[in-house]
Amino acid sequence: MNSMDRPITLHQPKRLEVGVGTAARLGAWAAAAKRPFVIAGGPTADYVARLRLPGDVRVYAEAPPEPDLPAFEAVLEAARAHRPDLIVGLGGGSVLDVAKLTAALWDGEQSVRDVVGPNKVAGRRTPLAQVATTAGTGSEAGIRALLTDPETKSKLAVESPFLLADIAILDPELTYSVPPAVTAATGIDALAHCVEAFTNIRAHDLIDGYARLGIGLIGRYLGRAVENGNDAEARAGMMLASYYGGICLGPVNTAAGHALAYPLGTRLGLPHGLANAIIFPHVLAFNQPVAADKTGEIMAALGLSAETPEAVHRAAHQFCERLGVEMRLEVHGADEADLRLWAEEAHAIRRLMDNNPRDMSVDDVHAIYRAAF
């Protein structure tokens, strides 16, 4: 599965600030900016003052949690009206994705549909700062951005080094107010990024190192962060784990777990982190027969012990439940009659399904959805 000599390219932000209070460092970095444009998601707009930005600051605070094309077009219109010389993403993964695309597209001729896929962005004209306020997606680390197509209910994925942040900031103080349930779900999303890259058919020794670091931090700190939101060490550990997961996404990417989670977001309206948390134990157990050694490493890092697919599923499911995640799709409003359609949609996301270490049929996906129901 791994090959040390296989060519790989790793992109990371030009500058990374990590630790309590680092949000305040953005102002000094951006001292020359005259027209910053901050994209926030509702409550995260309250943190703008902590950034100490100079100049004529415009805050767009209506970025939704799961943005679609019309929502992005509204952001783009506001950015064009302000004509910024700095774009700042301040929020969770969806906000950071919108910031990436805004920085790349607001001052050019390309539309989102023009740049869907790898390496289609012509070039970014505007500096980009990414300030994370959750520990989950690791979007601040990477070169991908996702939007929902309202017509097909599918994800549009853009990948380009021109989406990379010039500076990324991981200030755990900005995550203190994240509720326990959201902390748990987004933390498991970060775990899924690391795990899916680690067990991926495109896995690489370099990325395995980041994945191991991320999984270990999550095993050590996620429970603490859920229990006490003001635990600075745990919050910092989770932000770093999320960042490592974001690094994993660049050259390796996720696999079946995220493919199965996407219809739960686009069709059922679940937050991305929660959708991934629900799916996580099922796909981990499904892949165990072909990735036994790495699955064993994952379980040990999480403080769990299991050697069969059934035991892996049971232990991982209990791990998520103990963190307070409601794991039943039925409780979240799913209709069992819809599961087959969702299975067909998930199976068709070949850019992710083809990365999975074990082939998964539509029937396999349907069985997982039924088990999660």
Protein Blocks (a to p, Z undefined) as FASTA:
>chain_A
ZZfklccdddddfbdcedehklmmmmmmmmmpcbdcdddehjlmmmmmmnopghjddddf
kbcfbdcfklmmmmmmmmmmnopabdcdeddfklmmmmmmmmmmmmmcbdfklmgcehka
gbdfbdcddddfbdfkommmmmcdcdddfklopacddddfklpcfbdcddfklmmmpcfk
lmmmmmmmmmmmmmmmmmpckbcfklmmmmmmmmmmmmmmmmmmmmmmmlmklmmmmmmm
mmmmmmmmmmnopafklmmmmmmmmmnopafklmmmmmmmmmmmmmmmmmmmmmmmmmmm
nopacfbfklmmmmmmmmmmmnopafbfklnopafklmmmmmmmmmmmmmlmmmpmbdcd
fklmmmmmmmmZZ
